Amino acid sequence: MSESATVQFKLNMPVSLRERLDAACQSSGRSVTAEIISRLEKSFEKDDDYLNALANIDELMVRMEALEKIVADLDHFTGRRDFPAAPF
């Protein structure tokens, strides 16, 4: 199926949501269909951004744990607890 192919989709929505959608169409100059497609595509982009952020957090947690181990090892081997404060 090519990207330009489309399918019809029947959608029931609350009247209040349809009114908001109509107002958004007026503001954007898009048709109802184009507005819905645009908003759906943006929602998937936000999902991707969220998943990327979670992956970055996981990576940072691993790095932080490694740094904590290094600091603990330094403390253990040197017996010092007066390391300079972090510059941030």
C-alpha positions as CSV (number, residue, x, y, z in Angstrom):
1,M,0.0,0.0,0.0
2,S,1.5,3.3,-1.0
3,E,1.7,6.2,1.4
4,S,-0.8,8.2,-0.7
5,A,-3.4,5.5,-0.4
6,T,-6.2,6.3,2.1
7,V,-9.0,4.5,3.8
8,Q,-12.3,5.8,5.1
9,F,-12.8,5.7,8.9
10,K,-16.1,6.4,10.6
11,L,-15.7,8.3,13.8
12,N,-18.2,9.2,16.5
13,M,-17.2,12.0,18.8
14,P,-18.8,14.2,21.4
15,V,-20.3,17.4,20.1
16,S,-18.1,19.5,22.3
17,L,-15.0,17.8,20.7
18,R,-16.3,18.4,17.2
19,E,-16.9,22.1,18.1
20,R,-13.2,22.3,19.3
21,L,-12.1,20.6,16.1
22,D,-14.1,23.0,13.9
23,A,-12.5,25.9,15.8
24,A,-9.0,24.5,15.2
25,C,-9.8,24.0,11.5
26,Q,-10.8,27.7,11.3
27,S,-7.5,28.7,13.0
28,S,-5.3,26.4,10.9
29,G,-7.0,26.8,7.6
30,R,-7.1,23.0,7.3
31,S,-10.1,20.7,6.5
32,V,-11.4,18.5,9.3
33,T,-9.7,15.5,7.8
34,A,-6.4,17.3,7.5
35,E,-6.6,18.6,11.0
36,I,-7.3,15.2,12.5
37,I,-4.5,13.6,10.5
38,S,-2.1,16.4,11.6
39,R,-3.0,16.0,15.2
40,L,-2.8,12.2,15.1
41,E,0.7,12.4,13.5
42,K,1.9,14.8,16.2
43,S,0.6,12.4,18.9
44,F,2.8,9.6,17.5
45,E,5.8,12.0,17.3
46,K,5.2,12.8,21.0
47,D,5.1,9.0,21.7
48,D,8.5,8.6,20.0
49,D,9.9,11.6,21.9
50,Y,8.7,10.1,25.2
51,L,10.3,6.7,24.4
52,N,13.6,8.4,23.4
53,A,13.5,10.3,26.7
54,L,13.0,7.1,28.6
55,A,15.9,5.5,26.8
56,N,18.1,8.5,27.6
57,I,17.1,8.3,31.3
58,D,17.9,4.6,31.4
59,E,21.4,5.4,29.9
60,L,22.0,8.2,32.3
61,M,21.0,6.0,35.3
62,V,23.6,3.4,34.2
63,R,26.2,6.1,33.9
64,M,25.3,7.6,37.3
65,E,25.5,4.2,39.0
66,A,29.0,3.7,37.4
67,L,30.1,7.1,38.7
68,E,28.7,6.3,42.2
69,K,30.7,3.1,42.2
70,I,33.9,5.0,41.3
71,V,33.3,7.5,44.1
72,A,32.7,4.7,46.6
73,D,35.9,3.0,45.4
74,L,37.8,6.2,45.8
75,D,36.4,6.7,49.3
76,H,37.2,3.1,50.2
77,F,40.8,3.1,48.9
78,T,41.8,6.6,50.0
79,G,39.7,6.9,53.2
80,R,39.0,10.5,52.3
81,R,35.6,12.0,52.4
82,D,36.7,15.6,51.7
83,F,36.5,15.5,47.9
84,P,35.9,18.9,46.3
85,A,32.2,19.7,45.6
86,A,30.9,19.2,42.2
87,P,31.2,22.3,40.0
88,F,27.5,22.4,39.2
